[in-house]
Structure formats: C-alpha cells, structure tokens
Amino acid sequence: MILKIIKYLYSIKILMEMENKPITFQFISEPSDVNYGGNVHGGSVMKWIDQAGYACATTWSGNYSVTVYVGGIRFYEPIKIGEIVKVEAQVIYTGSSSMHISINVFSRNLKQPNFDKKTHCIIVFVAVDENGKKLPVPRWIPETEEDKQKEQYAKRLMELRTQIEDEMKPFL
Ligand SMILES: CC(C)(COP(=O)(O)OP(=O)(O)OC[C@H]1O[C@@H](n2cnc3c(N)ncnc32)[C@H](O)[C@@H]1OP(=O)(O)O)[C@@H](O)C(=O)NCCC(=O)NCCS
C-alpha cells in the first residue's frame, strides 16, 4: 500500500515537472527540396511537419508515437531554396492516448534577421507500444492564459473534425 502511494506521488511529481517546451528544428532548405516551380516542395514541408511532430510527441509521451491525423495545412507563402527554415512543434492538448501538436513553419533569407511564418497546422499523434496498441500519455495542464487559449483552439478543431469526418464517411 505504502509503495503504491509513493509511486502515485512520484507520478504526480513527474507530471508537475514536465515542461511543455516547443521542439525546434532549424536547417537550410536544400536543392533536393525543390518543386517544379523552383521553390520548396510542399511534400518536403509536410515531411518536416511530421518529423517535428514525431519528436515532440515521443518526447512528451516517452513512447514511440504515430501520426493519427494531420490536416488543415495552410501554405501562406513559398519557402525558397537556400533559406533557413525553422519548424516549431508544441503540445497544445492531450487526450487519453493522443497528443495534439501545433506546428508553425517559418523561413528567412540568410541575409535577413527576421523569420516569416510560412505554414501552420495541427498534427495528432498517438503513443503506442511495441505491438502498435495505443498507450496512455501524460496529461498536459495549461496554466497561462495563452496555453488555455491554445487548448481551446485544439478542442474546437476536434469538434469541427468530427463534422468533416461525418461528411467524408460515404467516401472512405
Ligand atoms: C494510432 C492507432 C494505434 C489508434 O488506434 P485505434 O484503435 O484506432 O484508437 P482510437 O480510435 O481509440 O483512437 C486513438 C486516439 O486517436 C484519436 N483519433 C482518432 N482519430 C482521430 C482523428 N481523425 N483526429 C484526431 N484524433 C483522432 C482518438 O480521439 C483517440 O484519442 P484519445 O485516446 O486521446 O481519446 C491506429 O489508428 C493506427 O495504428 N493508425 C495508423 C498510424 C500510422 O501508421 N501512422 C502513420 C501514417 S503513414
């Protein structure tokens, strides 16, 4: 019994200490990322989104995590070859097994100091065991007003997604 209580208190301590820091990748877009128009290929951007989301989800859950949903990707402006690309990923909502991760992609010319936002989306990962079965994930508790707004945003998107999926059902 005492052991159980100690374990429980320890798990609460871990949860309270878990920091929800964004995971950030920075690199230069390469000639191999080019599309037919001479800029960065949308597929390359989607790969970076998935990689940053994977790093964020696996760090948060402490377990291998798989993409269960990605959608609503908006490409605001093209990213040019040879620019510095910055991809930021942060948990904004956790369910039982899912982690909803906000992704922002920025880029800048090497000679310019400031990044411009080029893409944003939400990607959802689920933590799984070695047999591919879902696992529980640590809960994220938003504390600041900004974090609470992000969580609300993720919840609203979840509701909208249910409606979209109902529309898509006949075609799945
Ligand atoms: C991820 C997987 C193990 C989930 O198993 P499952 O039995 O379908 O589990 P569920 O239906 O209960 O969904 C698990 C979680 O995903 C969430 N989820 C399911 N569909 C979703 C969607 N369209 N959007 C957002 N979240 C979704 C559920 O809400 C649930 O979250 P919760 O546990 O936090 O409440 C399974 O769907 C799978 O293996 N998918 C393929 C993953 C993969 O290969 N990804 C790479 C793509 S190439």
The ligand as a Gaussian input file, in Angstrom:
#p B3LYP/6-31G(d) Opt

LIG

0 1
 C       -2.999000       5.091000     -33.878000
 C       -3.800000       3.815000     -33.701000
 C       -2.974000       2.791000     -32.944000
 C       -5.045000       4.164000     -32.851000
 O       -5.730000       3.005000     -32.594000
 P       -7.322000       2.967000     -32.576000
 O       -7.752000       1.668000     -32.071000
 O       -7.785000       3.432000     -33.900000
 O       -7.643000       4.009000     -31.413000
 P       -8.822000       5.080000     -31.252000
 O       -9.838000       5.060000     -32.314000
 O       -9.297000       4.906000     -29.841000
 O       -8.022000       6.466000     -31.359000
 C       -6.898000       6.709000     -30.523000
 C       -6.781000       8.176000     -30.304000
 O       -6.655000       8.825000     -31.561000
 C       -7.618000       9.862000     -31.646000
 N       -8.072000      10.000000     -33.027000
 C       -8.642000       9.047000     -33.791000
 N       -8.981000       9.590000     -34.980000
 C       -8.625000      10.888000     -34.935000
 C       -8.739000      11.977000     -35.838000
 N       -9.260000      11.827000     -37.040000
 N       -8.284000      13.174000     -35.451000
 C       -7.742000      13.349000     -34.245000
 N       -7.593000      12.362000     -33.327000
 C       -8.054000      11.146000     -33.685000
 C       -8.760000       9.428000     -30.764000
 O       -9.529000      10.554000     -30.372000
 C       -8.021000       8.789000     -29.627000
 O       -7.553000       9.802000     -28.751000
 P       -7.692000       9.689000     -27.130000
 O       -7.217000       8.307000     -26.756000
 O       -6.768000      10.743000     -26.620000
 O       -9.123000       9.924000     -26.819000
 C       -4.257000       3.236000     -35.077000
 O       -5.307000       4.029000     -35.611000
 C       -3.108000       3.153000     -36.065000
 O       -2.222000       2.308000     -35.942000
 N       -3.109000       4.057000     -37.087000
 C       -2.036000       4.116000     -38.068000
 C       -0.917000       5.007000     -37.567000
 C        0.156000       5.158000     -38.608000
 O        0.593000       4.186000     -39.170000
 N        0.559000       6.407000     -38.853000
 C        1.483000       6.708000     -39.905000
 C        0.711000       7.120000     -41.111000
 S        1.545000       6.673000     -42.585000

